[in-house]
Amino acid sequence: CWALRMARNEEKHFGQLNRLILQKQREEEEKRNPRRPKLWALHSAAEVKSWIPSIQREIDFNLKQCAVPHYPEKKIAEFRVQVDRLYVEYKQFLRRLRELD
């Protein structure tokens, strides 16, 4: 009985360590690749220009994923919806860039 409690405590401890490690990894990833801010939060043309390439990269990635023949139709449809959403966002960023220039 004592050995089982000891093992359970070790499992809990390792679980806490794992959560801390994963949290640090997420924070580091967030610093390296920050989320794209909302369009209303960008107030200069340079800020808007800096985010347009990330939208283009995401569109390219999703288009390439649509071309993978091994994905089921449902997955391909999700990628197409994502491409459509990103294209609308891309046009909004370009419109905002014209407004700020």
C-alpha positions as CSV (number, residue, x, y, z in Angstrom):
1,C,0.0,0.0,0.0
2,W,2.8,2.4,0.9
3,A,4.6,1.6,-2.4
4,L,1.5,2.4,-4.4
5,R,1.0,5.8,-2.7
6,M,4.7,6.5,-3.4
7,A,4.3,5.6,-7.0
8,R,1.2,7.7,-7.3
9,N,3.0,10.7,-5.8
10,E,5.8,10.3,-8.3
11,E,3.3,10.1,-11.1
12,K,1.7,13.4,-9.9
13,H,5.0,15.0,-9.6
14,F,6.1,14.0,-13.1
15,G,2.7,15.2,-14.4
16,Q,3.2,18.6,-12.9
17,L,6.8,18.8,-14.4
18,N,5.4,17.8,-17.8
19,R,2.8,20.5,-17.6
20,L,5.4,23.1,-16.7
21,I,7.7,22.0,-19.5
22,L,4.8,22.1,-22.0
23,Q,3.8,25.6,-20.8
24,K,7.3,26.9,-21.3
25,Q,7.5,25.4,-24.8
26,R,4.2,27.1,-25.7
27,E,5.4,30.4,-24.3
28,E,8.7,30.1,-26.3
29,E,6.7,29.2,-29.4
30,E,4.4,32.2,-28.9
31,K,7.5,34.5,-28.6
32,R,9.0,33.1,-31.8
33,N,5.7,33.1,-33.8
34,P,3.4,35.6,-32.3
35,R,-0.3,35.5,-33.2
36,R,-1.4,37.9,-35.9
37,P,-3.0,40.9,-34.3
38,K,-6.5,42.0,-35.2
39,L,-6.7,44.5,-38.0
40,W,-8.1,47.3,-35.8
41,A,-5.1,47.0,-33.5
42,L,-2.7,48.0,-36.3
43,H,-2.2,51.7,-36.7
44,S,0.6,52.2,-39.2
45,A,1.3,51.0,-42.8
46,A,4.5,49.3,-41.7
47,E,2.7,47.2,-39.1
48,V,0.2,46.1,-41.7
49,K,2.9,45.3,-44.2
50,S,4.8,43.2,-41.8
51,W,1.8,40.8,-41.3
52,I,0.8,40.4,-45.0
53,P,3.5,37.8,-45.7
54,S,2.3,35.6,-42.9
55,I,-1.1,35.5,-44.4
56,Q,0.3,34.6,-47.7
57,R,2.4,31.8,-46.2
58,E,-0.7,30.4,-44.5
59,I,-2.7,30.6,-47.8
60,D,0.1,28.7,-49.6
61,F,0.3,26.1,-46.9
62,N,-3.4,25.4,-46.9
63,L,-3.5,25.3,-50.7
64,K,-0.7,22.7,-50.7
65,Q,-2.6,20.7,-48.1
66,C,-5.7,20.8,-50.4
67,A,-3.6,19.1,-53.1
68,V,-2.5,16.1,-50.9
69,P,-4.4,13.1,-52.4
70,H,-4.4,11.0,-49.2
71,Y,-6.6,13.4,-47.2
72,P,-10.4,12.7,-46.9
73,E,-12.8,15.0,-48.6
74,K,-13.9,16.5,-45.3
75,K,-10.3,17.5,-44.4
76,I,-9.8,19.0,-47.9
77,A,-13.0,21.0,-47.5
78,E,-11.8,22.3,-44.1
79,F,-8.6,23.5,-45.8
80,R,-10.6,25.2,-48.6
81,V,-12.7,27.0,-46.0
82,Q,-9.5,28.1,-44.3
83,V,-8.1,29.4,-47.6
84,D,-11.3,31.4,-48.2
85,R,-11.2,32.9,-44.7
86,L,-7.5,33.8,-45.2
87,Y,-8.1,35.3,-48.6
88,V,-10.8,37.6,-47.1
89,E,-8.4,38.6,-44.3
90,Y,-5.6,39.2,-46.9
91,K,-7.9,41.6,-48.8
92,Q,-8.9,43.4,-45.6
93,F,-5.2,43.9,-44.8
94,L,-4.5,45.3,-48.3
95,R,-7.5,47.6,-47.9
96,R,-6.2,48.8,-44.6
97,L,-2.8,49.3,-46.0
98,R,-4.2,51.5,-48.8
99,E,-6.1,53.5,-46.1
100,L,-3.0,54.1,-44.1
101,D,-0.7,55.0,-47.0
